[in-house]
Amino acid sequence: MHIPHDARRSAAPRVTLLTEGTYPHSHGGVSVWCDQLVTGMPDIAFDVLAVTGTGREPVVWDIPAQVGRVVSVPMWGPAPEGQAPYGRHGRRLAQSYERFVTALLDPRAESGFGPALYALARAGEDGRLSPFLRGNQALGILTAVWNRPGLAVREARPTLHDAVTATALLEHALRPLAAPYPTAGVAHAVSGGVAVLPGLAALERHGVPLLLTEHGVYLRERYLGYRTAPYRWPVKALVLGFFRLLAEETYRRAALITPGNRYNRLWEEHGGAAPDAIRTVYNGVDPAAFPPAGPEPTDPVLSWAGRVDPIKDLETLIRAFALVRERVPAARLRLFGGTPRGGEGYRERCEALAAELGQGASVTFEGRVEDIRDAYAAGNVVMLSSISEGFPFTLIEAMSCGRATVSTDVGGVREAVGDTGLVVPPRDPAAMAAAALELLADPARRRRMGEGARLRVIEQFTLRQTIDTFRAIYQELSDPGLRESPPVGGARPQSAVDGFPVRSAAV
């Protein structure tokens, strides 16, 4: 029976959010975005598959009534129960795993990544993958592969310890393949990387369309993180190979990709995403919830808000503040935001740096603030020092509050700010200090910038625009006519985007 197009669009789809380290178990920009999305669409049913650390993390958000289930998928908790396959099934899994690690290490074999990944996904669904990866056979396969003649990694002389380390990292990274992935509706991954794994499995097994929203560039952040990771090159080569090919597979197979800025879009196109499958959707805030902050503090204050994390590069901010203090001795730096579990060492390092620079009394870590608007109101200038961002909420929230800003030129920051704030290179304390001093010395300019920033948010970056856009996307992707997916490793059929209101490449 033919179902009229309007009738098919009228049924509200079920959406499964795929998250990693964010909603609903932690605070932060991506978690805020998820909460806004869910609470802003009470007519749409949601489920959440949340990749977490240990699985013991509490739910820190109020879960709306239309959220059916929240499933935690721990990566670093106790080893999953199960038994490695044996006999014919064991041989097939071993062959698939050999193709998998070969693809990660040998550029000539990368086309085998997708088929091998989906074979591993089937073993993960049956509870057999994790036990297999914890056994000696997986170690033997990796050792044999990366010692093959002609592979660059062989020149680094991989050791048995390297094999144990790399296999353990892969075992943890692949645990989401055992999650109860959706069998219908839309799978919406709110980051790249391991959170996407259940979505790819759902697409392969049940044709569930996959929507990808990257707030930061997951692959770039893995490159940044592994630059200083305490592993030898063979381990890094394997793990970074996994993240690169996973990103490429995700970009190829997603029904739609919705980066939050043009910078992310360029990374995604470079990673193999079809330009006509990408639509930029900016983050938005409610200007009524972030009204003008009111009078500035009497004494000169630089404020910052976010989570205390190396990606936020507070060390550069503290060094810049020390330079500001040379010119403005009365200045203070107030840092608002919580420290994630495991990040205590980074905060201590930042506190030690402030003390070493003679700024221990002038730099204060305020912790989480009950009302984030107080963090923006606390400063004459709001700072953002990150080395990687998508389209940061703290920036557009501060803009909505009418504060002048100094931000690093990463991700979508320049798109957000326009000419209503100052943008400086990342990891450049001198440039950051000069911009802060420029604004601290000119109250009239700060006022003009703040007024212009709020107007820019009202015109371009409202929460209502964001929610309406994603509601339309969910409806379109749940349309049966858009349920076709490209073959594994193959080209995207034109029907995957036919009828979808895709913007031009300039968006």
C-alpha positions as CSV (number, residue, x, y, z in Angstrom):
1,M,0.0,0.0,0.0
2,H,1.3,3.4,-0.9
3,I,1.8,5.7,2.1
4,P,1.5,9.4,1.3
5,H,4.7,11.3,1.9
6,D,3.1,13.7,4.4
7,A,1.7,10.7,6.4
8,R,5.1,9.1,6.6
9,R,6.6,12.4,7.9
10,S,3.9,12.8,10.6
11,A,5.0,9.9,12.8
12,A,7.6,11.0,15.3
13,P,10.8,9.0,15.0
14,R,12.6,7.3,17.8
15,V,16.2,8.6,18.2
16,T,19.1,6.9,20.0
17,L,21.7,9.3,21.1
18,L,25.2,7.8,21.1
19,T,27.5,9.7,23.5
20,E,31.0,9.3,24.9
21,G,32.1,10.8,28.2
22,T,29.3,13.4,28.2
23,Y,25.5,13.3,28.5
24,P,24.0,12.3,30.8
25,H,26.9,11.4,33.1
26,S,28.9,14.6,33.1
27,H,28.6,18.4,32.6
28,G,30.2,20.4,29.8
29,G,29.3,21.9,26.4
30,V,28.4,18.7,24.6
31,S,26.2,17.6,27.5
32,V,24.5,20.9,27.5
33,W,23.8,20.5,23.8
34,C,22.3,17.0,24.3
35,D,20.1,18.2,27.2
36,Q,18.9,21.1,25.1
37,L,18.1,18.8,22.2
38,V,16.2,16.3,24.3
39,T,14.3,18.7,26.4
40,G,13.5,20.9,23.4
41,M,11.7,18.0,21.6
42,P,9.2,16.6,24.0
43,D,7.3,15.1,21.0
44,I,10.2,12.8,20.1
45,A,11.2,9.6,21.9
46,F,14.8,9.3,22.8
47,D,17.1,6.5,24.1
48,V,20.7,7.1,25.2
49,L,23.7,4.8,24.8
50,A,26.4,6.5,26.8
51,V,30.0,5.3,26.5
52,T,31.5,5.9,30.0
53,G,34.6,5.2,32.0
54,T,33.8,2.6,34.6
55,G,30.0,2.4,34.4
56,R,29.7,3.7,38.0
57,E,29.3,7.3,36.9
58,P,26.1,8.8,38.2
59,V,23.5,10.4,36.0
60,V,23.9,14.2,36.6
61,W,21.1,15.5,34.4
62,D,17.4,15.4,35.0
63,I,16.2,12.9,32.4
64,P,13.0,14.0,30.6
65,A,10.0,11.7,30.4
66,Q,10.3,11.0,26.7
67,V,13.7,9.3,27.3
68,G,12.9,5.6,27.3
69,R,16.2,4.1,28.5
70,V,19.8,5.2,29.4
71,V,22.4,2.5,28.9
72,S,25.9,2.9,30.2
73,V,28.6,1.3,28.1
74,P,31.8,1.2,30.3
75,M,35.1,1.1,28.5
76,W,37.4,0.7,31.5
77,G,35.3,-1.2,34.1
78,P,35.6,-4.9,34.8
79,A,36.2,-7.1,31.8
80,P,32.9,-8.1,30.1
81,E,31.8,-11.7,30.8
82,G,31.7,-14.2,28.0
83,Q,33.7,-16.9,26.3
84,A,36.0,-16.8,23.3
85,P,34.6,-18.8,20.3
86,Y,36.3,-22.0,19.3
87,G,36.2,-24.3,16.3
88,R,34.9,-22.9,13.1
89,H,33.6,-19.7,14.7
90,G,36.9,-19.2,16.4
91,R,38.8,-19.5,13.2
92,R,36.5,-17.1,11.4
93,L,36.9,-14.5,14.2
94,A,40.7,-14.9,14.1
95,Q,40.7,-14.4,10.3
96,S,38.5,-11.3,10.7
97,Y,40.8,-9.9,13.4
98,E,43.9,-10.5,11.2
99,R,42.2,-8.5,8.4
100,F,41.3,-5.8,10.9
101,V,44.8,-5.2,12.3
102,T,46.3,-5.6,8.8
103,A,44.1,-2.8,7.6
104,L,45.3,-0.6,10.5
105,L,49.0,-1.1,9.7
106,D,49.2,-1.6,5.9
107,P,47.9,1.1,3.6
108,R,47.4,-1.5,0.9
109,A,44.9,-3.4,3.0
110,E,42.7,-0.5,4.3
111,S,39.7,-1.5,2.2
112,G,39.4,-4.5,4.4
113,F,38.7,-2.4,7.5
114,G,34.9,-2.1,7.1
115,P,34.1,-5.8,6.5
116,A,36.5,-6.8,9.3
117,L,34.9,-4.3,11.7
118,Y,31.4,-5.6,11.1
119,A,32.6,-9.2,11.6
120,L,34.0,-8.1,14.9
121,A,30.7,-6.4,15.7
122,R,28.8,-9.7,15.3
123,A,31.3,-11.3,17.8
124,G,30.8,-8.3,20.1
125,E,27.0,-8.7,19.9
126,D,27.4,-12.4,21.0
127,G,29.7,-11.5,23.9
128,R,32.7,-13.2,22.2
129,L,34.9,-10.4,21.1
130,S,36.2,-9.1,24.4
131,P,37.2,-12.6,25.6
132,F,39.0,-13.2,22.3
133,L,40.9,-10.0,22.5
134,R,42.1,-10.8,26.0
135,G,43.5,-14.2,24.9
136,N,46.9,-15.2,23.6
137,Q,45.6,-15.8,20.0
138,A,44.9,-12.1,19.5
139,L,48.4,-11.3,20.7
140,G,49.9,-13.8,18.3
141,I,48.0,-12.4,15.4
142,L,49.1,-8.8,16.0
143,T,52.7,-9.8,16.6
144,A,52.7,-11.8,13.3
145,V,51.1,-8.9,11.3
146,W,53.3,-6.0,12.4
147,N,56.5,-8.1,11.9
148,R,55.7,-8.7,8.2
149,P,58.3,-7.5,5.7
150,G,57.5,-4.2,4.1
151,L,55.5,-2.7,6.9
152,A,56.9,0.6,8.2
153,V,56.0,-0.3,11.8
154,R,58.4,-3.2,11.7
155,E,61.3,-0.9,11.6
156,A,60.4,0.2,15.2
157,R,61.0,-3.3,16.4
158,P,57.7,-4.0,18.2
159,T,58.0,-5.9,21.4
160,L,55.7,-8.3,23.2
161,H,55.0,-5.5,25.7
162,D,53.9,-3.3,22.8
163,A,51.6,-6.1,21.6
164,V,50.0,-6.5,25.0
165,T,49.5,-2.7,25.4
166,A,48.1,-2.2,21.9
167,T,45.7,-5.2,22.1
168,A,44.4,-4.0,25.5
169,L,43.8,-0.5,24.1
170,L,41.9,-2.0,21.1
171,E,39.9,-4.3,23.4
172,H,38.7,-1.4,25.5
173,A,38.0,0.8,22.4
174,L,35.9,-2.0,20.8
175,R,33.7,-2.7,23.9
176,P,30.9,-0.5,22.6
177,L,30.3,-3.1,19.9
178,A,28.7,-5.2,22.6
179,A,26.2,-2.5,23.4
180,P,22.5,-3.1,22.8
181,Y,22.4,-1.0,19.6
182,P,19.1,0.3,18.1
183,T,17.2,-1.8,15.6
184,A,14.9,1.0,14.3
185,G,14.6,4.8,14.3
186,V,17.6,7.0,13.9
187,A,21.0,6.6,15.6
188,H,22.5,10.0,16.4
189,A,26.2,10.0,17.3
190,V,27.1,13.3,19.0
191,S,30.8,12.7,18.5
192,G,33.0,10.6,16.3
193,G,35.1,7.7,17.5
194,V,34.0,4.9,19.7
195,A,30.5,6.3,20.3
196,V,29.8,5.7,16.7
197,L,30.5,1.9,16.9
198,P,26.9,0.9,18.0
199,G,25.5,3.2,15.2
200,L,27.6,1.6,12.5
201,A,26.6,-1.9,13.8
202,A,22.9,-0.8,13.7
203,L,23.3,0.5,10.2
204,E,25.0,-2.7,9.0
205,R,22.6,-5.1,10.7
206,H,19.3,-3.3,10.5
207,G,19.7,-0.4,8.2
208,V,19.2,2.2,10.9
209,P,20.3,5.6,9.4
210,L,23.3,7.1,11.1
211,L,23.5,10.8,11.9
212,L,26.8,12.2,13.0
213,T,27.3,15.5,14.8
214,E,30.9,16.3,15.6
215,H,31.4,19.2,18.0
216,G,35.1,18.9,17.9
217,V,37.2,17.0,15.4
218,Y,37.5,13.6,17.2
219,L,40.4,12.4,15.0
220,R,42.4,15.6,15.4
221,E,42.0,15.4,19.2
222,R,43.2,11.8,19.2
223,Y,46.3,12.9,17.3
224,L,46.9,15.7,19.8
225,G,46.4,13.4,22.8
226,Y,48.6,10.6,21.5
227,R,51.4,13.0,20.7
228,T,52.4,12.9,24.4
229,A,50.9,9.5,25.3
230,P,53.4,7.2,27.1
231,Y,53.4,4.5,24.3
232,R,56.0,3.5,21.8
233,W,55.5,4.2,18.1
234,P,54.1,0.7,17.2
235,V,51.3,1.1,19.7
236,K,50.5,4.6,18.5
237,A,50.6,3.5,14.9
238,L,48.0,0.8,15.5
239,V,45.6,2.8,17.7
240,L,45.8,6.0,15.5
241,G,45.3,3.8,12.5
242,F,42.1,2.5,14.1
243,F,40.7,6.0,14.8
244,R,41.6,7.2,11.3
245,L,39.9,4.3,9.5
246,L,36.9,4.5,11.9
247,A,36.5,8.2,11.1
248,E,36.7,7.5,7.3
249,E,34.2,4.6,7.6
250,T,31.8,6.8,9.6
251,Y,32.0,9.7,7.1
252,R,31.4,7.3,4.2
253,R,28.4,5.6,5.7
254,A,26.6,8.3,7.7
255,A,23.3,9.3,6.1
256,L,24.0,12.9,7.1
257,I,26.8,14.7,8.9
258,T,26.0,17.9,10.8
259,P,29.3,19.7,11.8
260,G,28.9,22.7,14.1
261,N,31.2,24.8,12.0
262,R,33.0,25.1,8.6
263,Y,36.4,24.0,10.1
264,N,34.9,20.6,11.1
265,R,33.4,20.3,7.7
266,L,36.8,20.6,6.0
267,W,38.2,17.8,8.2
268,E,35.2,15.6,7.3
269,E,35.5,16.2,3.6
270,H,39.2,15.4,3.8
271,G,38.3,12.2,5.6
272,G,36.1,11.0,2.8
273,A,32.7,12.5,3.5
274,A,30.6,13.4,0.5
275,P,30.1,17.2,0.4
276,D,26.3,16.7,-0.4
277,A,26.0,14.6,2.8
278,I,27.2,17.5,5.1
279,R,25.1,20.2,6.5
280,T,26.5,22.8,9.0
281,V,24.2,23.3,12.0
282,Y,25.5,25.9,14.5
283,N,25.0,25.5,18.2
284,G,22.5,27.9,19.7
285,V,21.5,29.4,23.0
286,D,18.4,31.0,24.3
287,P,19.1,34.7,24.5
288,A,16.4,35.1,27.1
289,A,18.2,32.6,29.3
290,F,21.5,34.5,28.9
291,P,20.5,38.2,29.1
292,P,23.0,41.0,29.3
293,A,25.3,40.4,32.3
294,G,25.0,43.9,33.7
295,P,27.8,46.1,35.2
296,E,31.4,44.9,34.9
297,P,33.4,44.3,38.1
298,T,35.2,47.4,39.4
299,D,38.6,45.8,39.4
300,P,40.0,44.3,36.2
301,V,39.1,40.7,35.9
302,L,39.6,38.1,33.2
303,S,37.1,35.2,33.5
304,W,37.1,31.7,32.0
305,A,34.5,29.0,32.1
306,G,34.7,25.3,31.1
307,R,36.0,22.0,32.3
308,V,39.6,21.8,33.6
309,D,41.2,19.7,30.9
310,P,44.4,19.8,28.9
311,I,42.4,20.5,25.7
312,K,41.4,23.9,27.2
313,D,45.1,24.8,27.6
314,L,44.8,26.7,30.8
315,E,48.6,26.8,31.0
316,T,48.7,29.2,28.1
317,L,46.0,31.3,29.7
318,I,47.9,31.5,33.0
319,R,51.1,32.5,31.2
320,A,49.2,35.2,29.3
321,F,47.7,36.4,32.6
322,A,51.2,36.7,34.1
323,L,52.1,39.1,31.2
324,V,48.9,41.1,31.8
325,R,49.8,41.5,35.4
326,E,53.1,43.1,34.5
327,R,51.1,46.0,33.0
328,V,47.9,45.8,35.2
329,P,49.0,44.7,38.7
330,A,45.4,44.8,40.0
331,A,44.2,42.2,37.5
332,R,42.7,38.9,38.5
333,L,42.0,35.6,36.7
334,R,39.0,33.7,37.8
335,L,38.5,30.2,36.4
336,F,35.1,28.6,36.7
337,G,34.4,24.9,36.1
338,G,34.7,21.5,37.5
339,T,37.6,19.1,37.2
340,P,36.7,15.7,35.6
341,R,37.7,12.6,37.4
342,G,41.2,11.8,36.4
343,G,42.0,15.4,35.7
344,E,43.2,16.4,39.1
345,G,46.8,16.1,38.1
346,Y,46.3,18.7,35.3
347,R,44.6,21.1,37.7
348,E,47.5,20.7,40.2
349,R,50.0,21.4,37.4
350,C,48.1,24.6,36.5
351,E,48.0,25.7,40.1
352,A,51.8,25.0,40.4
353,L,52.4,27.1,37.2
354,A,50.5,30.0,38.6
355,A,52.5,29.9,41.8
356,E,55.8,29.5,39.9
357,L,54.9,32.7,37.9
358,G,54.1,34.5,41.1
359,Q,50.4,34.6,40.4
360,G,49.2,32.1,43.0
361,A,47.1,34.6,44.8
362,S,45.7,36.3,41.7
363,V,44.6,33.1,39.9
364,T,41.6,31.4,41.5
365,F,40.0,28.1,40.6
366,E,36.4,28.7,41.5
367,G,35.0,25.2,40.7
368,R,31.5,24.6,39.3
369,V,29.3,27.6,39.6
370,E,25.5,27.0,40.1
371,D,24.6,29.6,37.5
372,I,27.1,29.8,34.6
373,R,25.9,33.3,33.9
374,D,27.8,34.4,37.1
375,A,31.0,33.2,35.5
376,Y,30.5,35.5,32.5
377,A,29.4,38.5,34.7
378,A,32.5,38.0,36.8
379,G,34.9,39.3,34.1
380,N,35.4,42.5,32.2
381,V,36.7,40.2,29.4
382,V,35.8,36.5,29.0
383,M,38.7,34.3,27.8
384,L,38.8,31.1,25.8
385,S,42.3,29.4,25.4
386,S,41.5,26.0,23.9
387,I,43.7,24.2,21.4
388,S,40.6,22.4,20.0
389,E,37.0,23.3,19.9
390,G,33.9,22.9,17.8
391,F,31.4,25.8,18.3
392,P,31.9,26.4,22.0
393,F,28.9,27.1,24.1
394,T,30.8,29.1,26.6
395,L,31.7,31.6,23.9
396,I,28.2,32.1,22.5
397,E,26.8,32.2,26.0
398,A,29.3,34.9,27.0
399,M,28.4,36.7,23.8
400,S,24.7,36.5,24.6
401,C,25.5,38.0,28.0
402,G,27.0,41.0,26.2
403,R,30.6,40.4,27.3
404,A,33.7,41.1,25.1
405,T,35.8,38.0,24.5
406,V,39.3,37.0,23.6
407,S,39.5,33.5,22.1
408,T,41.9,31.2,20.3
409,D,41.4,30.7,16.6
410,V,40.3,27.0,16.7
411,G,37.3,25.2,15.3
412,G,34.4,27.4,14.7
413,V,35.5,30.2,17.0
414,R,36.1,32.8,14.3
415,E,32.7,32.0,12.8
416,A,31.0,32.5,16.1
417,V,32.8,35.8,17.0
418,G,32.9,37.6,13.7
419,D,34.0,41.1,14.5
420,T,32.5,41.2,18.0
421,G,35.6,39.9,19.9
422,L,39.3,39.4,19.5
423,V,40.8,36.1,18.1
424,V,44.4,35.1,18.7
425,P,46.5,32.1,17.7
426,P,46.4,29.1,20.1
427,R,49.4,28.4,22.4
428,D,50.5,32.0,22.1
429,P,50.6,33.7,25.6
430,A,52.0,36.9,24.3
431,A,49.2,37.4,21.7
432,M,46.6,36.5,24.2
433,A,48.0,38.9,26.7
434,A,48.2,41.7,24.2
435,A,44.5,41.2,23.2
436,A,43.4,41.1,26.8
437,L,45.3,44.3,27.6
438,E,43.9,46.0,24.5
439,L,40.3,45.4,25.8
440,L,41.0,46.1,29.4
441,A,42.3,49.5,28.4
442,D,39.2,50.5,26.4
443,P,35.9,50.3,28.2
444,A,33.9,51.9,25.4
445,R,35.2,49.3,22.9
446,R,34.3,46.5,25.3
447,R,30.8,47.8,25.6
448,R,30.4,48.1,21.8
449,M,31.8,44.6,21.3
450,G,29.5,43.1,23.9
451,E,26.4,44.8,22.4
452,G,27.4,43.6,19.0
453,A,28.1,40.0,20.3
454,R,24.6,39.7,21.8
455,L,23.0,41.0,18.6
456,R,25.0,38.5,16.6
457,V,23.7,35.6,18.8
458,I,20.1,36.8,18.4
459,E,20.4,37.0,14.7
460,Q,22.3,33.8,14.0
461,F,22.8,31.4,16.9
462,T,19.5,30.8,18.7
463,L,18.5,27.5,20.4
464,R,15.2,27.5,18.6
465,Q,16.9,27.5,15.2
466,T,19.0,24.5,16.3
467,I,16.1,22.5,17.6
468,D,13.9,23.1,14.7
469,T,16.7,22.0,12.3
470,F,17.3,18.8,14.1
471,R,13.6,18.0,14.4
472,A,13.4,18.3,10.6
473,I,16.5,16.1,10.1
474,Y,15.1,13.4,12.4
475,Q,11.8,13.4,10.4
476,E,13.7,13.2,7.0
477,L,16.1,10.4,8.1
478,S,13.2,8.3,9.5
479,D,11.5,8.5,6.1
480,P,11.6,5.0,4.5
481,G,12.8,6.5,1.3
482,L,16.1,7.6,3.0
483,R,16.8,4.2,4.7
484,E,19.1,2.9,2.0
485,S,22.7,2.8,3.0
486,P,25.8,2.5,0.9
487,P,27.5,-0.9,0.6
488,V,30.4,-1.5,3.0
489,G,33.4,0.5,1.8
490,G,31.4,1.6,-1.3
491,A,30.1,4.8,-2.8
492,R,27.0,6.5,-1.4
493,P,23.9,6.0,-3.5
494,Q,22.3,9.3,-4.5
495,S,19.1,8.2,-2.8
496,A,20.8,8.6,0.6
497,V,20.4,12.4,0.3
498,D,17.6,12.8,-2.3
499,G,14.9,15.0,-1.1
500,F,16.9,16.3,1.9
501,P,17.2,20.1,2.2
502,V,21.0,20.2,2.0
503,R,22.6,23.6,2.0
504,S,25.4,24.6,-0.4
505,A,29.0,23.8,0.3
506,A,29.5,27.4,1.5
507,V,27.2,26.9,4.5
